[in-house]
Amino acid sequence: MGNEVIIAVLVVIFFWAVRHSVKHFRGQGGCCGGGSTVKARKKKLRGQILGTYVFRIEGMHCENCKNRIEEKVNDIDGAACRVNWRKGTATVRFTRNITKEEIRDVIEKIGYTVVDMGSGEGSPVL
């Protein structure tokens, strides 16, 4: 009788763990900042777009990671960010002179690693 109870408990734990692991690897879990994903606000830039930077970022695992980066980069005056966490990229458009290093510092301050900052200072990406 005792063995059956232990086996039943282990089976339940196993299925629960598998279910949550699958959600995590699909990016639907709350691995990095909570159990729910709140969509980051989209930022619209006013004025002429001077250019676009594309960053490759390591350390993103889910929608929460994406939202954290977008929120922090969007706090920079004159910058608007879109992140694709699955590809590991952030695209930042800007309407004033902002250096790649300034954006990199914001991203790395919240715990991610910028591994490539693209080429060309302020070069437009269409």
C-alpha positions in Angstrom: 0.0 0.0 0.0 2.8 2.4 0.9 4.7 1.8 -2.3 1.6 2.6 -4.4 1.1 5.9 -2.7 4.7 6.9 -3.3 4.6 5.8 -6.9 1.3 7.8 -7.4 2.9 10.9 -5.9 6.0 10.6 -8.1 3.9 10.2 -11.2 1.9 13.4 -10.4 5.2 15.3 -9.7 6.7 14.0 -13.0 3.7 15.1 -15.1 3.6 18.5 -13.4 7.3 19.0 -14.1 7.1 17.9 -17.7 4.1 20.2 -18.3 5.9 23.3 -16.9 9.2 22.5 -18.6 7.4 22.4 -22.0 5.8 25.8 -21.2 9.2 27.2 -20.2 10.9 26.1 -23.4 8.1 27.6 -25.5 8.6 30.9 -23.7 5.2 30.8 -22.0 6.5 30.4 -18.5 7.4 33.1 -16.0 11.1 32.2 -15.7 12.4 35.8 -15.5 10.3 38.1 -13.5 7.0 36.5 -12.6 4.4 34.0 -13.4 2.5 36.2 -15.9 3.7 38.0 -19.0 2.6 41.6 -19.4 3.1 43.0 -22.8 5.5 45.9 -22.9 4.0 49.1 -24.2 4.9 50.0 -27.7 6.7 53.3 -28.2 6.0 55.5 -31.2 8.8 57.9 -32.1 8.1 61.5 -33.1 10.4 63.1 -35.6 12.6 61.8 -38.3 14.2 58.4 -37.8 18.0 58.9 -37.9 18.9 55.2 -38.0 18.5 51.8 -36.6 20.8 49.5 -34.6 20.4 45.8 -34.4 21.9 44.1 -31.3 22.4 40.4 -30.7 21.7 39.6 -27.1 22.4 36.5 -25.0 20.4 35.5 -21.9 16.9 36.0 -23.1 14.6 33.0 -22.3 11.0 34.2 -22.5 8.5 37.0 -23.1 9.4 38.5 -19.7 13.0 38.9 -20.8 11.8 40.6 -24.1 9.5 42.9 -22.1 12.2 43.9 -19.7 14.6 44.9 -22.4 12.0 46.8 -24.4 10.8 48.6 -21.4 14.3 49.8 -20.4 15.5 50.8 -23.9 12.2 52.5 -24.5 12.9 54.7 -21.4 15.7 56.2 -23.4 14.5 59.5 -24.9 14.4 59.2 -28.7 14.7 55.5 -28.9 12.2 52.7 -29.6 13.0 49.1 -29.2 11.5 45.8 -30.6 12.9 42.5 -29.3 12.7 39.1 -30.8 13.7 36.8 -27.9 13.7 33.7 -30.0 16.2 35.1 -32.4 18.1 36.9 -29.7 17.9 40.3 -31.4 16.8 43.8 -30.4 16.2 46.4 -33.1 16.4 50.0 -31.9 15.2 52.9 -34.0 16.2 56.4 -32.9 15.4 60.1 -33.6 18.4 61.7 -31.9 22.1 60.8 -31.7 22.3 57.8 -29.3 25.4 55.7 -29.2 25.4 51.9 -29.4 27.3 51.9 -26.2 24.6 53.8 -24.4 22.0 51.2 -25.4 24.3 48.3 -24.7 24.9 49.7 -21.1 21.1 49.8 -20.5 20.7 46.2 -21.7 23.7 44.9 -19.7 22.7 46.7 -16.6 19.5 44.6 -16.3 21.5 41.3 -16.7 21.7 40.4 -20.4 24.9 40.2 -22.6 25.2 42.1 -25.8 27.4 39.9 -28.1 27.1 42.0 -31.3 26.2 45.6 -31.9 25.9 45.4 -35.7 27.9 47.5 -38.1 27.7 51.1 -39.0 27.1 54.0 -36.7 23.5 55.2 -37.2 23.2 53.3 -40.4 19.5 52.8 -41.4 18.2 49.3 -41.6 15.1 49.2 -43.8 
